[in-house]
Structure formats: structure tokens, C-alpha cells
């Protein structure tokens, strides 16, 4: 029997197999050790139970009993407040604000370039160059601490790490100057939480392209 989103009694995440924002939310859930039901969705054929609770049919969509969230930042904030341990945001309000702004800038500056690369065509190479420049211009942020802007893993890491994971798959090479970024990624990639966050499709991204 197919269970509708409204009747689900466990936390449910509607996610694509390779969406970067979906990976972000899966990483937050994994980092917090939250049990949930993962529903893999073909974005071209969203199931009716998803459309019933989210008229936009976009993913990720999080359903927690009668609550439905389909904004990425709202999902992250909700999970942080709903499952406060381990915390993924520092206590200091200024640092919290800095991390939120960093996430906004990544979404506005980095992610559109990734969309262009994935679309292919003549614009892809220029987008690869711009993404590389964005990353290298952020080197001080990767060099300053073990994690992004701090000594402990935070919500912004859950956005940054899926980007770094996808670089070989996207054909973006940072070169020797990007070693601090690669080292940062490796610290996160070898965690149990990151492994749990991935789909088989995302695991294959790295296996296929990391040695090219």
C-alpha cells in the first residue's frame, strides 16, 4: 500500500538522488543522527503524495507529521531547533549571522554556476572557471579553521561539503592552490555522517571522476 505524505508518522524527506540541496539536508540529518524515511523522487515525475503537501513539487521537501517544509534554509533551521543535539550552530549570535550570510552568498554565487555546468553547452567552461575563482577567493575561510568559519561542524558545512564532493564530477580542478579546500573536504568525507548522507548515485560521482 502506498502511504500518503499526510498519513506518515515518521519524519520523511522527499529527495532526488543527486540534488545538491537535497544532499545538504541529508547531511544535516546524518550529522544529527536523526532517523527518517528517505523517499527518492524523479523530479520529472513527482508523486501525487508529494504534490498534495507541496504544490510546487520541489525537493527537498521535509514532512514531519502535519508540518511540511520546502525551503532549504527553513528546513535547516527547523532541524537545528527540533533536534538541538549535537548542535550545528554556535551560541554566539554574531557568528550565527555570519554563517547564515555565508550560506546565502554560496547559494547566490556558487550554485548558479553549478547549474550552468550541469546544463552543459558552450557556457559550461566559463561557469567552471567562475566557480573555481569563487572557491579560490574563499581560501582564507578554509584555512582559518578545521571547519567552515569555525572549529566545529556547522550548518554551512552541510552546504559547502556537497559542493566540494561534486567538483571532480563537475570538471572543476582547483590545482595546487586549492589544497586547503581539498583537505577540508577530505576531513568531512571520511566522517560516518557524510557517508550516511549520500545516495548510490552520489557515491558514484566521486568513484568515476576523482582520478581524471
ChimeraX commands (.cxc) that place a marker at each C-alpha (Angstrom):
marker #1 position 0.00,0.00,0.00 radius 0.5
marker #1 position 1.34,3.44,-0.91 radius 0.5
marker #1 position 1.41,5.72,2.12 radius 0.5
marker #1 position 0.44,9.35,1.57 radius 0.5
marker #1 position 2.55,12.17,2.94 radius 0.5
marker #1 position -0.30,13.25,5.21 radius 0.5
marker #1 position -0.52,9.84,6.86 radius 0.5
marker #1 position 3.19,9.40,7.53 radius 0.5
marker #1 position 4.04,9.19,11.21 radius 0.5
marker #1 position 7.82,9.36,10.84 radius 0.5
marker #1 position 9.97,12.21,9.66 radius 0.5
marker #1 position 10.09,11.97,5.86 radius 0.5
marker #1 position 12.40,13.59,3.35 radius 0.5
marker #1 position 11.49,13.72,-0.33 radius 0.5
marker #1 position 14.80,13.96,-2.15 radius 0.5
marker #1 position 16.36,13.48,-5.55 radius 0.5
marker #1 position 19.27,11.09,-5.97 radius 0.5
marker #1 position 21.78,13.78,-6.92 radius 0.5
marker #1 position 20.41,17.21,-5.97 radius 0.5
marker #1 position 22.95,19.34,-4.14 radius 0.5
marker #1 position 20.37,20.97,-1.87 radius 0.5
marker #1 position 18.89,17.56,-1.16 radius 0.5
marker #1 position 22.35,16.32,-0.20 radius 0.5
marker #1 position 22.66,19.32,2.09 radius 0.5
marker #1 position 19.55,18.35,4.05 radius 0.5
marker #1 position 20.51,14.68,4.14 radius 0.5
marker #1 position 23.87,15.71,5.60 radius 0.5
marker #1 position 22.19,17.78,8.33 radius 0.5
marker #1 position 20.03,14.79,9.25 radius 0.5
marker #1 position 23.02,12.44,9.23 radius 0.5
marker #1 position 25.18,14.80,11.29 radius 0.5
marker #1 position 22.45,14.93,13.91 radius 0.5
marker #1 position 21.84,11.19,13.80 radius 0.5
marker #1 position 18.15,11.66,13.09 radius 0.5
marker #1 position 16.18,8.64,11.88 radius 0.5
marker #1 position 13.93,9.42,8.94 radius 0.5
marker #1 position 12.35,7.92,5.86 radius 0.5
marker #1 position 14.12,8.81,2.64 radius 0.5
marker #1 position 11.85,8.93,-0.41 radius 0.5
marker #1 position 13.81,9.14,-3.66 radius 0.5
marker #1 position 11.88,11.08,-6.28 radius 0.5
marker #1 position 12.29,11.55,-10.02 radius 0.5
marker #1 position 11.99,15.36,-10.34 radius 0.5
marker #1 position 10.29,14.97,-13.71 radius 0.5
marker #1 position 7.62,12.73,-12.18 radius 0.5
marker #1 position 6.87,13.90,-8.63 radius 0.5
marker #1 position 4.46,11.52,-6.84 radius 0.5
marker #1 position 0.97,12.68,-6.04 radius 0.5
marker #1 position 1.51,12.45,-2.29 radius 0.5
marker #1 position 4.34,14.99,-2.62 radius 0.5
marker #1 position 2.20,17.34,-4.71 radius 0.5
marker #1 position -0.57,17.02,-2.13 radius 0.5
marker #1 position 1.61,18.59,0.57 radius 0.5
marker #1 position 3.85,20.78,-1.61 radius 0.5
marker #1 position 2.11,22.48,-4.55 radius 0.5
marker #1 position 5.48,23.33,-6.08 radius 0.5
marker #1 position 6.62,19.72,-6.09 radius 0.5
marker #1 position 10.20,20.81,-5.46 radius 0.5
marker #1 position 12.82,18.99,-3.45 radius 0.5
marker #1 position 14.00,18.67,-0.83 radius 0.5
marker #1 position 10.66,18.57,0.95 radius 0.5
marker #1 position 10.54,17.63,4.63 radius 0.5
marker #1 position 7.35,16.29,6.18 radius 0.5
marker #1 position 7.07,15.99,9.95 radius 0.5
marker #1 position 3.51,14.83,10.68 radius 0.5
marker #1 position 1.33,17.89,9.90 radius 0.5
marker #1 position 4.25,20.17,9.06 radius 0.5
marker #1 position 5.64,20.45,5.53 radius 0.5
marker #1 position 8.76,22.46,4.72 radius 0.5
marker #1 position 10.15,23.03,1.23 radius 0.5
marker #1 position 12.54,25.94,1.72 radius 0.5
marker #1 position 16.15,24.84,2.19 radius 0.5
marker #1 position 17.10,27.37,4.87 radius 0.5
marker #1 position 13.83,26.80,6.73 radius 0.5
marker #1 position 14.43,23.04,6.76 radius 0.5
marker #1 position 17.94,23.51,8.16 radius 0.5
marker #1 position 16.75,25.89,10.87 radius 0.5
marker #1 position 13.86,23.62,11.81 radius 0.5
marker #1 position 16.10,20.56,12.14 radius 0.5
marker #1 position 18.55,22.54,14.25 radius 0.5
marker #1 position 15.79,23.61,16.62 radius 0.5
marker #1 position 13.84,20.34,16.56 radius 0.5
marker #1 position 16.96,18.24,17.19 radius 0.5
marker #1 position 19.32,20.53,19.13 radius 0.5
marker #1 position 21.94,17.87,19.94 radius 0.5
marker #1 position 24.51,17.82,18.55 radius 0.5
marker #1 position 24.24,21.49,17.76 radius 0.5
marker #1 position 25.23,22.66,14.28 radius 0.5
marker #1 position 25.11,26.37,15.07 radius 0.5
marker #1 position 27.26,28.25,17.60 radius 0.5
marker #1 position 25.71,30.10,20.52 radius 0.5
marker #1 position 27.19,33.48,19.61 radius 0.5
marker #1 position 24.57,35.44,17.59 radius 0.5
marker #1 position 27.19,37.29,15.55 radius 0.5
marker #1 position 28.86,34.08,14.42 radius 0.5
marker #1 position 25.45,32.55,13.66 radius 0.5
marker #1 position 24.61,35.56,11.49 radius 0.5
marker #1 position 27.97,35.31,9.73 radius 0.5
marker #1 position 27.33,31.65,8.91 radius 0.5
marker #1 position 23.85,32.42,7.57 radius 0.5
marker #1 position 25.23,35.16,5.31 radius 0.5
marker #1 position 27.97,32.82,4.10 radius 0.5
marker #1 position 25.31,30.27,3.12 radius 0.5
marker #1 position 23.33,32.93,1.25 radius 0.5
marker #1 position 26.42,34.00,-0.69 radius 0.5
marker #1 position 27.21,30.40,-1.60 radius 0.5
marker #1 position 23.68,29.91,-2.87 radius 0.5
marker #1 position 23.84,33.11,-4.91 radius 0.5
marker #1 position 27.42,32.88,-6.20 radius 0.5
marker #1 position 28.41,29.20,-6.37 radius 0.5
marker #1 position 25.22,27.27,-7.02 radius 0.5
marker #1 position 24.12,29.13,-10.18 radius 0.5
marker #1 position 27.49,28.24,-11.74 radius 0.5
marker #1 position 26.91,24.59,-10.87 radius 0.5
marker #1 position 23.50,24.73,-12.56 radius 0.5
marker #1 position 25.12,26.11,-15.72 radius 0.5
marker #1 position 27.81,23.42,-15.69 radius 0.5
marker #1 position 25.24,20.67,-15.27 radius 0.5
marker #1 position 23.19,22.08,-18.14 radius 0.5
marker #1 position 26.20,21.64,-20.44 radius 0.5
marker #1 position 26.67,23.54,-23.64 radius 0.5
marker #1 position 29.01,26.38,-24.52 radius 0.5
marker #1 position 28.53,28.23,-21.25 radius 0.5
marker #1 position 29.76,25.37,-19.08 radius 0.5
marker #1 position 33.51,26.03,-19.36 radius 0.5
marker #1 position 33.12,29.68,-18.39 radius 0.5
marker #1 position 31.00,28.62,-15.41 radius 0.5
marker #1 position 33.72,26.17,-14.33 radius 0.5
marker #1 position 36.25,28.97,-14.39 radius 0.5
marker #1 position 33.99,31.28,-12.38 radius 0.5
marker #1 position 33.25,28.58,-9.80 radius 0.5
marker #1 position 36.95,27.87,-9.43 radius 0.5
marker #1 position 37.58,31.59,-8.88 radius 0.5
marker #1 position 34.81,31.78,-6.27 radius 0.5
marker #1 position 36.30,28.86,-4.38 radius 0.5
marker #1 position 39.88,30.08,-4.51 radius 0.5
marker #1 position 38.84,33.55,-3.40 radius 0.5
marker #1 position 37.37,31.87,-0.30 radius 0.5
marker #1 position 40.66,30.18,0.66 radius 0.5
marker #1 position 41.08,32.20,3.88 radius 0.5
marker #1 position 37.80,30.76,5.15 radius 0.5
marker #1 position 39.05,27.22,4.58 radius 0.5
marker #1 position 42.47,27.93,6.08 radius 0.5
marker #1 position 41.27,29.68,9.23 radius 0.5
marker #1 position 39.62,26.73,10.98 radius 0.5
marker #1 position 39.09,23.00,10.80 radius 0.5
marker #1 position 35.56,23.58,9.53 radius 0.5
marker #1 position 33.92,26.43,7.64 radius 0.5
marker #1 position 34.32,29.56,9.80 radius 0.5
marker #1 position 34.72,27.59,13.00 radius 0.5
marker #1 position 36.30,24.72,14.94 radius 0.5
marker #1 position 33.13,22.59,14.89 radius 0.5
marker #1 position 30.95,21.35,12.05 radius 0.5
marker #1 position 28.03,23.69,11.38 radius 0.5
marker #1 position 25.05,24.09,9.05 radius 0.5
marker #1 position 27.13,25.93,6.46 radius 0.5
marker #1 position 29.48,22.95,6.22 radius 0.5
marker #1 position 26.43,20.90,5.23 radius 0.5
marker #1 position 26.11,23.13,2.14 radius 0.5
marker #1 position 29.81,23.52,1.36 radius 0.5
marker #1 position 30.79,19.84,1.62 radius 0.5
marker #1 position 28.37,18.61,-1.10 radius 0.5
marker #1 position 29.81,21.28,-3.41 radius 0.5
marker #1 position 33.38,20.13,-2.81 radius 0.5
marker #1 position 32.36,16.49,-3.25 radius 0.5
marker #1 position 30.98,17.28,-6.71 radius 0.5
marker #1 position 33.99,19.19,-8.07 radius 0.5
marker #1 position 35.62,16.26,-9.94 radius 0.5
marker #1 position 32.21,15.28,-11.35 radius 0.5
marker #1 position 31.70,18.88,-12.50 radius 0.5
marker #1 position 35.14,19.01,-14.09 radius 0.5
marker #1 position 36.37,21.77,-11.77 radius 0.5
marker #1 position 40.07,21.48,-10.93 radius 0.5
marker #1 position 41.46,23.72,-8.20 radius 0.5
marker #1 position 45.14,22.96,-8.73 radius 0.5
marker #1 position 47.84,23.17,-6.02 radius 0.5
marker #1 position 46.45,26.46,-4.72 radius 0.5
marker #1 position 43.25,24.70,-3.74 radius 0.5
marker #1 position 44.87,22.17,-1.40 radius 0.5
marker #1 position 43.29,23.70,1.76 radius 0.5
marker #1 position 39.86,23.23,0.15 radius 0.5
marker #1 position 40.62,19.64,-0.81 radius 0.5
marker #1 position 41.94,18.94,2.70 radius 0.5
marker #1 position 38.79,20.45,4.19 radius 0.5
marker #1 position 36.66,18.20,2.02 radius 0.5
marker #1 position 38.59,15.09,2.98 radius 0.5
marker #1 position 38.05,15.79,6.67 radius 0.5
marker #1 position 34.29,15.77,6.10 radius 0.5
marker #1 position 34.14,12.99,3.50 radius 0.5
marker #1 position 35.67,10.47,5.89 radius 0.5
marker #1 position 33.07,11.05,8.59 radius 0.5
marker #1 position 30.34,8.48,9.16 radius 0.5
marker #1 position 27.71,11.19,8.82 radius 0.5
marker #1 position 28.82,12.14,5.32 radius 0.5
marker #1 position 28.81,8.52,4.22 radius 0.5
marker #1 position 25.25,8.09,5.53 radius 0.5
marker #1 position 24.09,11.22,3.77 radius 0.5
marker #1 position 24.89,10.02,0.26 radius 0.5
marker #1 position 22.85,8.16,-2.30 radius 0.5
marker #1 position 24.39,5.49,-4.51 radius 0.5
marker #1 position 24.35,7.98,-7.37 radius 0.5
marker #1 position 26.39,10.49,-5.36 radius 0.5
marker #1 position 28.90,7.85,-4.32 radius 0.5
marker #1 position 29.38,7.00,-7.98 radius 0.5
marker #1 position 30.15,10.65,-8.82 radius 0.5
marker #1 position 33.40,10.50,-6.94 radius 0.5
marker #1 position 34.34,6.95,-7.86 radius 0.5
marker #1 position 34.04,7.73,-11.54 radius 0.5
marker #1 position 35.71,11.12,-11.74 radius 0.5
marker #1 position 38.11,11.67,-8.84 radius 0.5
marker #1 position 41.15,10.28,-10.70 radius 0.5
marker #1 position 40.54,12.08,-14.01 radius 0.5
marker link #1:1,2 radius 0.2
marker link #1:2,3 radius 0.2
marker link #1:3,4 radius 0.2
marker link #1:4,5 radius 0.2
marker link #1:5,6 radius 0.2
marker link #1:6,7 radius 0.2
marker link #1:7,8 radius 0.2
marker link #1:8,9 radius 0.2
marker link #1:9,10 radius 0.2
marker link #1:10,11 radius 0.2
marker link #1:11,12 radius 0.2
marker link #1:12,13 radius 0.2
marker link #1:13,14 radius 0.2
marker link #1:14,15 radius 0.2
marker link #1:15,16 radius 0.2
marker link #1:16,17 radius 0.2
marker link #1:17,18 radius 0.2
marker link #1:18,19 radius 0.2
marker link #1:19,20 radius 0.2
marker link #1:20,21 radius 0.2
marker link #1:21,22 radius 0.2
marker link #1:22,23 radius 0.2
marker link #1:23,24 radius 0.2
marker link #1:24,25 radius 0.2
marker link #1:25,26 radius 0.2
marker link #1:26,27 radius 0.2
marker link #1:27,28 radius 0.2
marker link #1:28,29 radius 0.2
marker link #1:29,30 radius 0.2
marker link #1:30,31 radius 0.2
marker link #1:31,32 radius 0.2
marker link #1:32,33 radius 0.2
marker link #1:33,34 radius 0.2
marker link #1:34,35 radius 0.2
marker link #1:35,36 radius 0.2
marker link #1:36,37 radius 0.2
marker link #1:37,38 radius 0.2
marker link #1:38,39 radius 0.2
marker link #1:39,40 radius 0.2
marker link #1:40,41 radius 0.2
marker link #1:41,42 radius 0.2
marker link #1:42,43 radius 0.2
marker link #1:43,44 radius 0.2
marker link #1:44,45 radius 0.2
marker link #1:45,46 radius 0.2
marker link #1:46,47 radius 0.2
marker link #1:47,48 radius 0.2
marker link #1:48,49 radius 0.2
marker link #1:49,50 radius 0.2
marker link #1:50,51 radius 0.2
marker link #1:51,52 radius 0.2
marker link #1:52,53 radius 0.2
marker link #1:53,54 radius 0.2
marker link #1:54,55 radius 0.2
marker link #1:55,56 radius 0.2
marker link #1:56,57 radius 0.2
marker link #1:57,58 radius 0.2
marker link #1:58,59 radius 0.2
marker link #1:59,60 radius 0.2
marker link #1:60,61 radius 0.2
marker link #1:61,62 radius 0.2
marker link #1:62,63 radius 0.2
marker link #1:63,64 radius 0.2
marker link #1:64,65 radius 0.2
marker link #1:65,66 radius 0.2
marker link #1:66,67 radius 0.2
marker link #1:67,68 radius 0.2
marker link #1:68,69 radius 0.2
marker link #1:69,70 radius 0.2
marker link #1:70,71 radius 0.2
marker link #1:71,72 radius 0.2
marker link #1:72,73 radius 0.2
marker link #1:73,74 radius 0.2
marker link #1:74,75 radius 0.2
marker link #1:75,76 radius 0.2
marker link #1:76,77 radius 0.2
marker link #1:77,78 radius 0.2
marker link #1:78,79 radius 0.2
marker link #1:79,80 radius 0.2
marker link #1:80,81 radius 0.2
marker link #1:81,82 radius 0.2
marker link #1:82,83 radius 0.2
marker link #1:83,84 radius 0.2
marker link #1:84,85 radius 0.2
marker link #1:85,86 radius 0.2
marker link #1:86,87 radius 0.2
marker link #1:87,88 radius 0.2
marker link #1:88,89 radius 0.2
marker link #1:89,90 radius 0.2
marker link #1:90,91 radius 0.2
marker link #1:91,92 radius 0.2
marker link #1:92,93 radius 0.2
marker link #1:93,94 radius 0.2
marker link #1:94,95 radius 0.2
marker link #1:95,96 radius 0.2
marker link #1:96,97 radius 0.2
marker link #1:97,98 radius 0.2
marker link #1:98,99 radius 0.2
marker link #1:99,100 radius 0.2
marker link #1:100,101 radius 0.2
marker link #1:101,102 radius 0.2
marker link #1:102,103 radius 0.2
marker link #1:103,104 radius 0.2
marker link #1:104,105 radius 0.2
marker link #1:105,106 radius 0.2
marker link #1:106,107 radius 0.2
marker link #1:107,108 radius 0.2
marker link #1:108,109 radius 0.2
marker link #1:109,110 radius 0.2
marker link #1:110,111 radius 0.2
marker link #1:111,112 radius 0.2
marker link #1:112,113 radius 0.2
marker link #1:113,114 radius 0.2
marker link #1:114,115 radius 0.2
marker link #1:115,116 radius 0.2
marker link #1:116,117 radius 0.2
marker link #1:117,118 radius 0.2
marker link #1:118,119 radius 0.2
marker link #1:119,120 radius 0.2
marker link #1:120,121 radius 0.2
marker link #1:121,122 radius 0.2
marker link #1:122,123 radius 0.2
marker link #1:123,124 radius 0.2
marker link #1:124,125 radius 0.2
marker link #1:125,126 radius 0.2
marker link #1:126,127 radius 0.2
marker link #1:127,128 radius 0.2
marker link #1:128,129 radius 0.2
marker link #1:129,130 radius 0.2
marker link #1:130,131 radius 0.2
marker link #1:131,132 radius 0.2
marker link #1:132,133 radius 0.2
marker link #1:133,134 radius 0.2
marker link #1:134,135 radius 0.2
marker link #1:135,136 radius 0.2
marker link #1:136,137 radius 0.2
marker link #1:137,138 radius 0.2
marker link #1:138,139 radius 0.2
marker link #1:139,140 radius 0.2
marker link #1:140,141 radius 0.2
marker link #1:141,142 radius 0.2
marker link #1:142,143 radius 0.2
marker link #1:143,144 radius 0.2
marker link #1:144,145 radius 0.2
marker link #1:145,146 radius 0.2
marker link #1:146,147 radius 0.2
marker link #1:147,148 radius 0.2
marker link #1:148,149 radius 0.2
marker link #1:149,150 radius 0.2
marker link #1:150,151 radius 0.2
marker link #1:151,152 radius 0.2
marker link #1:152,153 radius 0.2
marker link #1:153,154 radius 0.2
marker link #1:154,155 radius 0.2
marker link #1:155,156 radius 0.2
marker link #1:156,157 radius 0.2
marker link #1:157,158 radius 0.2
marker link #1:158,159 radius 0.2
marker link #1:159,160 radius 0.2
marker link #1:160,161 radius 0.2
marker link #1:161,162 radius 0.2
marker link #1:162,163 radius 0.2
marker link #1:163,164 radius 0.2
marker link #1:164,165 radius 0.2
marker link #1:165,166 radius 0.2
marker link #1:166,167 radius 0.2
marker link #1:167,168 radius 0.2
marker link #1:168,169 radius 0.2
marker link #1:169,170 radius 0.2
marker link #1:170,171 radius 0.2
marker link #1:171,172 radius 0.2
marker link #1:172,173 radius 0.2
marker link #1:173,174 radius 0.2
marker link #1:174,175 radius 0.2
marker link #1:175,176 radius 0.2
marker link #1:176,177 radius 0.2
marker link #1:177,178 radius 0.2
marker link #1:178,179 radius 0.2
marker link #1:179,180 radius 0.2
marker link #1:180,181 radius 0.2
marker link #1:181,182 radius 0.2
marker link #1:182,183 radius 0.2
marker link #1:183,184 radius 0.2
marker link #1:184,185 radius 0.2
marker link #1:185,186 radius 0.2
marker link #1:186,187 radius 0.2
marker link #1:187,188 radius 0.2
marker link #1:188,189 radius 0.2
marker link #1:189,190 radius 0.2
marker link #1:190,191 radius 0.2
marker link #1:191,192 radius 0.2
marker link #1:192,193 radius 0.2
marker link #1:193,194 radius 0.2
marker link #1:194,195 radius 0.2
marker link #1:195,196 radius 0.2
marker link #1:196,197 radius 0.2
marker link #1:197,198 radius 0.2
marker link #1:198,199 radius 0.2
marker link #1:199,200 radius 0.2
marker link #1:200,201 radius 0.2
marker link #1:201,202 radius 0.2
marker link #1:202,203 radius 0.2
marker link #1:203,204 radius 0.2
marker link #1:204,205 radius 0.2
marker link #1:205,206 radius 0.2
marker link #1:206,207 radius 0.2
marker link #1:207,208 radius 0.2
marker link #1:208,209 radius 0.2
marker link #1:209,210 radius 0.2
marker link #1:210,211 radius 0.2
marker link #1:211,212 radius 0.2
view
